[in-house]
C-alpha cells in the first residue's frame, strides 16, 4: 500500500475521518483504532496484488517490539526510582560490577533490539562471510546458512524503540502509557521509512487534544503534492530514463552518460526519499501531529558535515546523540574523535544495508568528515595562502563542487549492486566514445533544474503556502485535484516502491 496509490487514498480517508471523530472525544478508543490502522497499513505496506495475501508475521514482529520495549522502559524507570530512594536513605543501590541495575536494563534493551535487527538484516551477510572464511580454512558446514526475509521498515522503528529506552535511562523522559507507546512506535505515516521521530517529540503531542478546525491543511497539502511530484514524476523518470540502465550495464554507456547517470541518481534518491518524508509529514499534519524536518536542500552543502546537517536529518541526529556521543564524541582528543566519526559513519552505512558497498559508503563519509575536522584545525592555526587569495565567491563555488562530487561518488557505492559493480561504473568514466544515446535535453533539464532548485530561498515556498492559504477550501480542493491529475499524467504507469523501504 504505497502512498501514491488509490488504495492508500481510500485507507487514509477512512483513517482521517475516524481520527477526528474519536480523538477529541474518545482518546482511548482513538489510540486502539490508530494502532489497529497502523498495523493494517504495515502488514499491507508492500502489497501489490489482490491475488496475494500479506505476511501477517510483519505485524507480529512489530507488536513484539512494542511489548518488549515497553517492558524494558517500565523496568528501567522502576529501578531508577529504587536507586534514587536508596540514595536518599543514605544507602547504596544494588550494582553489578559497579553498574546500576537500571543501566544494565538499558543495555539489555539495546542488545535485544540490535539482536532482532541483526537477525533479520545482517545474519545472511555475516553468516556468508564467516562461512567463506571457514571454507578457506577447510572447515565447511559449521555456519548454518538461511535466507531471512527483511521486514520492511525494521531499521526505522527499531531505532525509535532504542531511543525511547535510552532516553528513559538518561532521565530525559518518563515512560509512556502502553497505548501511547504503541501509537508512537506503530504510527503509520513514518513507520516504514521515517522520519525517525523521538518520543520526546511525539509524546507531548499525544497528551494534547487538537482542534480539527486548526489543522494546518494548506501546509499539509503543499507537502503532499511536493512529495508526490518528487516521487511519481522526478524519481520515476530519472530511474527509467538513465539511472537503472547505467548501473545495470555501465559498459553499454559512454563516460558522459555514466557521469550524467551518477548525477541523476543523486537527484533520484533525494526526490524519492524526501518525497516520502514530505508525504509522511503532510499526512501526519492532517492527523494532528507535526514531525521533525528531515531534509533541507542537502545538495547546496559546502562540506560533508553540512551535508549531514541537511540530509536525513533525523538519522544524523540519532547517530550523533546515541552513537557518536556514546563512543566518546570529541571529548578524548583528536585521534579518538576521528575514530568515533569513522565508526559512526561505517555503522551508519551498515544500517542502510548488509553489504560491503554500504561499508565503503560509510568509510567515504567518515573519512571525509575526519579530514574536514583535521583541516579546519590546521587552517585555523595557519590559514592557507592560496585560499586567502581567491575571491570569496570562488571559494564557495570550489567548496560546493568538491562536496557535491564527493557525495555523488559515494552514491555510486550506495546504488551499485556490489562493490565490483561500483568499480565498473567508475572505470567507465574514462571512456568517452560510444554510448546508447540516452542523454536528452529533457533529461539534462530535469537533472540540472532539480539541482538548481536546491538553491531557491525557503521564503519562496513560504510565499506559495501563504498564497494557497488565502484560497477558499473549495478552491484549494480544486487545485489539489488538478495537481493530482497532472502528476498522474506526467508519471509512469504504476508506482515503484520507495528506495528506503528496503532499509
SEDREN-750195 format. One line per field, with one value per residue (C-alpha): residue number from 1; residue in one letter; chain; x, y, z. Coordinates in Angstrom, 1 decimal. Example, Ala and Ser with C-alpha at 12.3 -4.5 7.8 and 13.67 -1.06 7.14 Angstrom:
<rs>
i <- (1_2)
aa <- (A_S)
ch <- (A_A)
u <- (12.3_13.7)
v <- (-4.5_-1.1)
w <- (7.8_7.1)
</rs>
This chain:
<rs>
i <- (1_2_3_4_5_6_7_8_9_10_11_12_13_14_15_16_17_18_19_20_21_22_23_24_25_26_27_28_29_30_31_32_33_34_35_36_37_38_39_40_41_42_43_44_45_46_47_48_49_50_51_52_53_54_55_56_57_58_59_60_61_62_63_64_65_66_67_68_69_70_71_72_73_74_75_76_77_78_79_80_81_82_83_84_85_86_87_88_89_90_91_92_93_94_95_96_97_98_99_100_101_102_103_104_105_106_107_108_109_110_111_112_113_114_115_116_117_118_119_120_121_122_123_124_125_126_127_128_129_130_131_132_133_134_135_136_137_138_139_140_141_142_143_144_145_146_147_148_149_150_151_152_153_154_155_156_157_158_159_160_161_162_163_164_165_166_167_168_169_170_171_172_173_174_175_176_177_178_179_180_181_182_183_184_185_186_187_188_189_190_191_192_193_194_195_196_197_198_199_200_201_202_203_204_205_206_207_208_209_210_211_212_213_214_215_216_217_218_219_220_221_222_223_224_225_226_227_228_229_230_231_232_233_234_235_236_237_238_239_240_241_242_243_244_245_246_247_248_249_250_251_252_253_254_255_256_257_258_259_260_261_262_263_264_265_266_267_268_269_270_271_272_273_274_275_276_277_278_279_280_281_282_283_284_285_286_287_288_289_290_291_292_293_294_295_296_297_298_299_300_301_302_303_304_305_306_307_308_309_310_311_312_313_314_315_316_317_318_319_320_321_322_323_324_325_326_327_328_329_330_331_332_333_334_335_336_337_338_339_340_341_342_343_344_345_346_347_348_349_350_351_352_353_354_355_356_357_358_359_360_361_362_363_364_365_366_367_368_369_370_371_372_373_374_375_376_377_378_379_380_381_382_383_384_385_386_387_388_389_390_391_392_393_394_395_396_397_398_399_400_401_402_403_404_405_406_407_408_409_410_411_412_413_414_415_416_417_418_419_420_421_422_423_424_425_426_427_428_429_430_431_432_433_434_435_436_437_438_439_440_441_442_443_444_445_446_447_448_449_450_451_452_453_454_455_456_457_458_459_460_461_462_463_464_465_466_467_468_469_470_471_472_473_474_475_476_477_478_479_480_481_482_483_484_485_486_487_488_489_490_491_492_493_494_495_496_497_498_499_500_501_502_503)
aa <- (X_X_X_X_X_X_X_X_X_X_X_X_X_X_X_X_X_X_X_X_X_X_X_X_X_X_X_X_X_X_X_X_X_X_X_X_X_X_X_X_X_X_X_X_X_X_X_X_X_X_X_X_X_X_X_X_X_X_X_X_X_X_X_X_X_X_X_X_X_X_X_X_X_X_X_X_X_X_X_X_X_X_X_X_X_X_X_X_X_X_X_X_X_X_X_X_X_X_X_X_X_X_X_X_X_X_X_X_X_X_X_X_X_X_X_X_X_X_X_X_X_X_X_X_X_X_X_X_X_X_X_X_X_X_X_X_X_X_X_X_X_X_X_X_X_X_X_X_X_X_X_X_X_X_X_X_X_X_X_X_X_X_X_X_X_X_X_X_X_X_X_X_X_X_X_X_X_X_X_X_X_X_X_X_X_X_X_X_X_X_X_X_X_X_X_X_X_X_X_X_X_X_X_X_X_X_X_X_X_X_X_X_X_X_X_X_X_X_X_X_X_X_X_X_X_X_X_X_X_X_X_X_X_X_X_X_X_X_X_X_X_X_X_X_X_X_X_X_X_X_X_X_X_X_X_X_X_X_X_X_X_X_X_X_X_X_X_X_X_X_X_X_X_X_X_X_X_X_X_X_X_X_X_X_X_X_X_X_X_X_X_X_X_X_X_X_X_X_X_X_X_X_X_X_X_X_X_X_X_X_X_X_X_X_X_X_X_X_X_X_X_X_X_X_X_X_X_X_X_X_X_X_X_X_X_X_X_X_X_X_X_X_X_X_X_X_X_X_X_X_X_X_X_X_X_X_X_X_X_X_X_X_X_X_X_X_X_X_X_X_X_X_X_X_X_X_X_X_X_X_X_X_X_X_X_X_X_X_X_X_X_X_X_X_X_X_X_X_X_X_X_X_X_X_X_X_X_X_X_X_X_X_X_X_X_X_X_X_X_X_X_X_X_X_X_X_X_X_X_X_X_X_X_X_X_X_X_X_X_X_X_X_X_X_X_X_X_X_X_X_X_X_X_X_X_X_X_X_X_X_X_X_X_X_X_X_X_X_X_X_X_X_X_X_X_X_X_X_X_X_X_X_X_X_X_X_X_X_X_X_X_X_X_X_X_X_X_X_X_X_X_X_X)
ch <- (A_A_A_A_A_A_A_A_A_A_A_A_A_A_A_A_A_A_A_A_A_A_A_A_A_A_A_A_A_A_A_A_A_A_A_A_A_A_A_A_A_A_A_A_A_A_A_A_A_A_A_A_A_A_A_A_A_A_A_A_A_A_A_A_A_A_A_A_A_A_A_A_A_A_A_A_A_A_A_A_A_A_A_A_A_A_A_A_A_A_A_A_A_A_A_A_A_A_A_A_A_A_A_A_A_A_A_A_A_A_A_A_A_A_A_A_A_A_A_A_A_A_A_A_A_A_A_A_A_A_A_A_A_A_A_A_A_A_A_A_A_A_A_A_A_A_A_A_A_A_A_A_A_A_A_A_A_A_A_A_A_A_A_A_A_A_A_A_A_A_A_A_A_A_A_A_A_A_A_A_A_A_A_A_A_A_A_A_A_A_A_A_A_A_A_A_A_A_A_A_A_A_A_A_A_A_A_A_A_A_A_A_A_A_A_A_A_A_A_A_A_A_A_A_A_A_A_A_A_A_A_A_A_A_A_A_A_A_A_A_A_A_A_A_A_A_A_A_A_A_A_A_A_A_A_A_A_A_A_A_A_A_A_A_A_A_A_A_A_A_A_A_A_A_A_A_A_A_A_A_A_A_A_A_A_A_A_A_A_A_A_A_A_A_A_A_A_A_A_A_A_A_A_A_A_A_A_A_A_A_A_A_A_A_A_A_A_A_A_A_A_A_A_A_A_A_A_A_A_A_A_A_A_A_A_A_A_A_A_A_A_A_A_A_A_A_A_A_A_A_A_A_A_A_A_A_A_A_A_A_A_A_A_A_A_A_A_A_A_A_A_A_A_A_A_A_A_A_A_A_A_A_A_A_A_A_A_A_A_A_A_A_A_A_A_A_A_A_A_A_A_A_A_A_A_A_A_A_A_A_A_A_A_A_A_A_A_A_A_A_A_A_A_A_A_A_A_A_A_A_A_A_A_A_A_A_A_A_A_A_A_A_A_A_A_A_A_A_A_A_A_A_A_A_A_A_A_A_A_A_A_A_A_A_A_A_A_A_A_A_A_A_A_A_A_A_A_A_A_A_A_A_A_A_A_A_A_A_A_A_A_A_A_A_A_A_A_A_A_A_A_A_A)
u <- (0.0_2.2_1.4_0.8_-1.9_-5.7_-5.7_-3.8_-6.1_-9.2_-7.4_-6.4_-9.9_-11.2_-8.4_-8.7_-12.5_-12.2_-9.3_-11.2_-14.4_-12.6_-9.5_-11.1_-13.9_-12.7_-8.9_-8.6_-10.7_-8.7_-5.4_-6.7_-8.0_-4.8_-2.7_-5.0_-5.0_-1.2_-0.7_-3.1_-1.0_2.2_1.1_-0.1_2.8_4.3_1.0_0.9_-1.8_-5.2_-4.2_-1.5_-2.1_0.2_2.6_0.9_4.2_5.3_2.6_3.5_7.1_6.1_3.7_6.6_8.8_6.2_5.6_9.3_10.4_7.5_8.5_12.2_11.2_9.0_11.7_14.4_12.1_11.2_14.8_15.7_13.1_14.6_18.1_17.0_15.2_18.3_20.5_18.1_18.2_21.9_22.4_23.8_21.7_22.5_25.0_26.7_30.3_29.8_27.0_23.4_20.7_18.8_21.8_22.0_18.4_19.1_22.0_19.7_17.2_19.8_21.2_17.7_16.8_20.2_19.8_16.4_17.8_20.9_19.0_16.7_19.0_22.6_22.5_22.6_25.5_27.7_27.0_28.1_31.3_32.2_31.3_33.5_36.4_35.9_35.6_39.0_40.4_38.8_36.0_32.8_29.3_29.9_27.7_24.0_23.0_19.4_17.5_15.6_13.2_13.9_10.8_10.0_10.9_12.5_15.5_13.4_11.1_13.9_15.9_12.9_12.4_16.0_16.0_12.9_14.5_17.8_16.0_14.3_17.7_19.1_16.1_15.1_11.6_9.3_7.7_4.7_1.4_1.2_-1.3_0.6_3.8_2.1_0.8_4.3_6.1_3.5_2.2_1.8_2.9_6.5_6.5_8.3_10.7_10.9_11.5_12.9_10.7_11.7_9.4_10.4_8.9_5.8_4.6_3.8_1.6_-0.3_-1.2_-2.9_-6.4_-6.1_-8.9_-9.7_-10.6_-7.0_-5.3_-2.6_-4.2_-2.6_0.9_0.0_-1.4_1.7_3.9_1.9_1.8_5.5_6.3_4.1_5.7_9.2_8.4_6.0_7.4_11.1_12.3_10.5_11.5_15.2_15.2_13.7_15.5_19.1_19.8_18.7_20.4_23.7_24.0_22.8_25.2_27.8_29.7_27.0_27.3_29.9_31.7_29.5_26.3_27.7_28.5_25.0_23.7_25.6_24.2_20.8_20.9_21.9_18.7_16.6_17.4_16.8_13.5_12.4_13.3_12.5_9.3_8.3_9.0_7.2_4.1_4.6_4.9_1.9_-0.3_0.7_-0.2_-3.7_-4.0_-2.8_0.9_4.0_7.1_10.6_12.1_14.2_15.7_16.9_18.4_21.3_22.9_23.7_26.1_29.6_31.0_30.2_29.5_27.0_25.5_24.7_23.0_20.7_20.3_18.2_18.4_16.6_19.0_22.0_20.8_20.2_23.7_25.1_23.2_23.1_26.2_28.9_28.4_28.2_31.5_33.0_32.4_35.2_36.0_39.1_41.4_41.8_42.6_39.6_37.4_38.5_37.9_34.4_33.5_34.7_32.9_29.7_29.5_30.6_27.8_25.5_26.4_25.7_22.4_21.4_22.2_24.3_26.8_30.4_29.4_27.5_30.5_32.6_29.9_30.2_34.0_34.0_31.7_33.5_36.9_36.0_34.3_37.5_39.6_37.4_37.8_41.6_41.9_39.7_42.0_45.1_43.8_42.6_46.2_47.8_45.3_46.1_47.6_46.2_42.6_43.0_44.0_40.8_37.6_35.0_32.6_35.1_36.0_32.3_31.9_35.0_33.8_30.4_31.8_34.1_31.4_28.8_31.2_32.3_28.6_27.9_31.0_29.8_26.3_27.8_28.7_25.2_23.4_25.5_24.5_28.0_31.5_32.6_29.7_30.6_34.2_32.8_30.8_33.9_36.0_33.6_34.0_37.3_35.6_34.1_33.2_30.1_27.1_23.4_22.3_20.2_21.2_18.5_17.8_14.8_17.0_19.6_16.8_15.4_18.8_20.3_17.0_16.4_19.9_19.4_16.1_18.1_19.4_16.0_15.4_12.9_10.9_9.7_8.0_6.6_5.1_3.5_2.0_0.6_-0.9_-2.6_-3.8_-5.7_-7.8_-11.1_-11.4_-13.3_-10.5_-7.8_-9.7_-10.0_-6.3_-5.3_-7.4_-5.9_-2.4_-3.0_-4.3_-1.2_1.1_-0.8_-0.5_3.3_4.1_4.6_2.2_2.3_4.5_7.7_8.3_10.2_14.0_14.2_11.6_14.5_16.4)
v <- (0.0_2.8_6.4_7.4_4.8_4.7_2.0_4.4_7.3_5.2_3.9_7.5_8.9_6.3_6.9_10.7_10.8_8.3_10.1_13.4_11.6_9.8_11.7_14.9_12.9_9.3_9.4_5.8_4.4_6.6_5.0_1.5_2.5_4.1_1.1_-1.2_1.0_1.3_-2.5_-2.9_-0.4_-2.1_-5.6_-4.4_-2.0_-3.9_-5.3_-5.1_-7.6_-8.7_-12.2_-12.2_-12.1_-10.0_-11.6_-11.2_-12.1_-8.5_-7.3_-9.8_-8.7_-5.1_-6.0_-7.9_-4.9_-2.7_-5.0_-5.8_-2.2_-1.0_-3.6_-2.5_1.1_0.4_-1.7_0.9_3.6_1.4_0.6_4.3_5.0_2.3_3.6_7.2_6.0_4.1_7.2_9.4_6.9_7.1_3.6_2.1_0.9_-2.7_-2.8_-5.4_-4.8_-1.2_-0.5_0.2_-2.3_0.3_0.8_-3.0_-3.0_-0.2_-2.2_-5.2_-3.3_-2.1_-5.7_-7.0_-4.5_-4.9_-8.7_-8.6_-6.1_-8.2_-11.4_-10.1_-7.7_-9.0_-12.7_-13.6_-11.2_-12.1_-15.8_-16.0_-14.1_-16.3_-19.4_-18.3_-17.7_-21.1_-22.8_-21.3_-23.0_-26.3_-26.1_-26.3_-26.5_-25.1_-22.0_-22.6_-20.5_-19.3_-16.8_-14.5_-12.0_-8.4_-6.9_-3.5_-0.5_-2.6_-0.3_2.8_1.5_-0.3_2.9_4.7_1.9_2.1_5.9_5.6_3.2_5.1_8.4_6.9_5.7_9.2_10.6_12.7_11.3_9.2_6.0_6.5_4.6_1.4_2.6_5.8_3.9_1.6_4.6_6.1_3.1_2.0_5.4_4.6_7.8_7.3_3.6_2.2_4.9_7.7_10.3_8.9_10.6_10.6_10.0_13.5_14.9_12.6_12.1_15.8_15.9_12.7_14.5_17.4_17.5_19.1_21.0_19.9_23.5_24.5_21.7_23.3_21.8_24.2_23.3_19.6_19.8_21.6_19.0_16.1_17.5_18.3_14.7_13.1_15.2_14.3_10.6_9.9_12.3_13.2_10.0_7.6_9.5_9.5_5.8_4.8_7.4_6.6_5.5_1.9_1.3_2.9_1.0_-2.3_-2.2_0.6_-1.0_-0.1_3.7_6.3_8.2_11.2_9.1_7.4_10.8_12.1_8.8_9.4_13.0_11.6_9.1_11.8_13.6_10.4_9.2_12.7_13.1_9.6_9.8_13.4_12.9_10.1_12.2_15.2_13.0_11.5_14.9_16.2_13.1_13.4_17.1_16.3_13.9_16.5_15.6_17.5_15.6_17.0_18.2_15.5_17.4_20.9_21.3_18.9_19.5_23.1_21.9_23.4_20.4_16.8_18.0_20.5_17.7_15.6_18.6_18.7_15.1_12.6_15.0_12.7_9.8_12.3_13.4_9.9_8.7_11.8_11.5_7.8_6.5_9.2_10.8_7.3_6.4_9.5_12.1_14.7_14.5_12.4_14.1_14.2_10.6_9.3_12.0_10.8_7.2_8.0_9.8_6.8_4.2_6.3_6.6_3.0_1.8_4.3_2.7_-0.8_0.5_1.1_-2.5_-5.6_-5.3_-4.2_-1.3_0.3_-0.1_1.7_4.4_4.9_4.9_7.7_9.9_9.1_9.7_13.0_14.1_13.3_15.1_18.2_18.4_17.9_20.6_23.1_22.8_23.2_26.1_27.8_28.0_28.5_29.8_28.5_31.3_30.0_30.0_33.5_34.8_33.6_35.7_34.6_33.6_31.3_29.7_29.0_27.5_25.4_24.1_23.3_21.5_19.3_18.5_17.6_15.4_13.5_12.9_11.7_9.4_7.9_7.4_5.1_2.6_3.1_2.4_-0.3_-3.9_-4.8_-3.3_-4.7_-3.1_0.2_-0.1_-0.9_2.3_4.4_2.6_3.5_7.3_7.1_6.0_8.9_7.2_5.2_5.1_4.4_8.0_8.2_11.7_14.0_17.8_16.8_14.6_17.4_19.9_17.6_16.8_20.3_22.0_19.9_20.7_24.4_24.2_23.4_27.0_28.6_30.5_29.0_32.2_31.3_28.2_30.1_32.7_29.9_28.5_31.9_32.3_28.9_29.8_32.8_30.5_29.1_25.4_24.8_26.5_24.6_21.3_22.1_23.0_19.8_17.7_19.3_18.8_15.2_14.8_16.5_14.2_11.2_12.2_13.0_9.9_6.4_3.5_2.1_3.2_1.6_1.1_3.9_3.3_3.5_0.8_-1.8_-0.2)
w <- (0.0_-1.3_-0.6_-4.3_-4.9_-4.9_-2.1_0.2_-0.6_0.4_3.5_4.5_4.0_6.5_9.0_8.6_9.3_12.2_13.6_14.1_15.2_18.0_19.1_20.6_22.4_22.9_23.2_24.4_21.6_19.2_20.5_19.9_16.5_15.4_16.5_14.6_11.5_11.6_11.9_9.0_6.9_7.9_7.1_3.7_3.2_0.3_-1.0_-4.8_-6.0_-4.9_-5.7_-2.9_0.8_3.0_5.6_9.0_10.7_10.0_12.3_15.0_14.8_15.3_18.2_19.8_19.5_21.1_24.1_24.7_24.6_26.7_29.4_29.2_29.6_32.6_34.3_33.8_35.3_38.4_39.0_38.8_41.5_43.7_43.2_44.0_47.1_48.2_47.6_49.6_52.5_52.6_51.3_48.2_45.3_44.2_41.4_39.2_38.5_39.8_37.3_38.5_37.6_35.6_33.3_32.8_31.7_29.2_27.8_27.7_25.7_23.2_22.9_22.3_19.6_17.9_18.1_16.4_13.8_13.3_12.9_10.2_8.5_8.9_9.6_6.0_5.2_8.1_8.0_4.4_5.2_8.1_6.1_3.3_5.7_7.4_4.0_3.1_6.2_5.2_7.8_5.8_7.1_10.5_10.0_9.1_6.1_5.8_3.8_6.1_4.7_5.7_7.3_5.7_8.0_10.7_10.9_11.5_14.2_15.9_16.2_17.6_20.2_21.2_21.6_23.8_26.3_26.2_26.9_29.9_31.1_30.6_32.5_29.5_29.5_31.7_30.4_28.2_28.9_26.9_24.3_23.9_23.3_20.9_18.8_18.9_17.6_15.1_13.8_10.1_8.3_9.4_10.2_7.1_6.0_8.7_9.6_12.8_15.4_19.1_22.0_23.3_20.1_19.9_23.5_24.2_21.1_22.3_25.5_23.7_22.4_18.9_17.3_13.8_12.9_13.2_11.3_9.0_5.9_3.5_4.6_4.6_1.0_-0.2_1.3_0.0_-3.5_-3.5_-2.2_-4.9_-7.6_-6.5_-6.2_-9.1_-11.7_-10.9_-9.3_-11.6_-14.7_-13.8_-12.9_-16.2_-18.4_-17.3_-13.8_-14.0_-17.3_-16.4_-13.1_-14.6_-17.6_-17.4_-20.2_-22.7_-22.0_-22.6_-19.8_-20.4_-20.0_-16.9_-15.4_-16.0_-14.7_-11.4_-11.1_-12.0_-9.2_-6.7_-7.7_-7.9_-4.3_-3.0_-4.8_-3.8_-0.1_0.6_-1.4_1.0_4.1_2.6_2.2_5.7_7.3_5.4_6.3_9.9_9.9_8.7_11.6_14.1_14.5_13.5_12.6_12.5_9.2_7.5_4.5_4.0_0.5_1.1_-2.3_-1.5_1.2_1.4_3.4_4.3_7.8_6.4_4.1_7.2_8.8_5.8_4.6_6.5_9.5_11.9_11.3_11.6_15.0_16.1_15.1_16.8_20.1_20.6_18.8_18.3_21.8_23.4_21.8_23.4_20.8_20.7_24.4_24.3_21.8_18.1_17.3_19.3_17.6_14.1_15.2_16.5_13.3_11.2_13.4_13.4_9.6_8.9_11.3_9.6_6.3_7.7_9.0_5.3_4.3_4.9_2.0_1.6_-0.7_2.2_4.3_1.7_1.5_5.3_5.1_2.5_4.6_7.8_6.3_4.7_8.0_9.8_7.1_7.3_11.0_10.8_8.0_9.9_12.9_10.7_8.8_12.0_13.1_9.6_7.0_3.6_1.5_-1.8_-0.4_1.0_-2.4_-4.0_-4.1_-1.5_-4.3_-5.9_-2.6_-2.0_-5.5_-5.1_-1.7_-3.2_-6.2_-4.1_-1.6_-4.3_-6.2_-3.0_-2.2_-5.8_-5.8_-2.5_-4.0_-6.6_-3.9_-2.4_-5.6_-7.1_-6.5_-5.3_-4.7_-8.0_-9.9_-8.4_-9.6_-13.1_-13.1_-12.1_-14.7_-17.4_-16.7_-18.6_-21.8_-23.8_-27.0_-28.0_-25.7_-26.0_-26.7_-23.6_-22.6_-23.9_-23.4_-21.3_-19.0_-18.6_-17.8_-15.1_-13.5_-13.5_-13.0_-9.8_-8.7_-9.2_-7.3_-4.2_-4.2_-4.2_-0.9_1.6_1.5_-2.0_-0.6_2.3_-0.1_-2.1_1.0_2.1_-1.3_-1.1_2.4_1.0_-1.2_-0.1_0.8_-2.4_-4.5_-2.6_-3.2_-6.9_-7.1_-5.3_-7.7_-10.7_-9.3_-8.6_-12.2_-13.6_-11.5_-12.7_-16.3_-16.0_-14.0_-15.3_-15.3_-11.8_-8.9_-7.8_-4.0_-2.3_-2.2_1.5_2.0_1.8_4.6)
</rs>
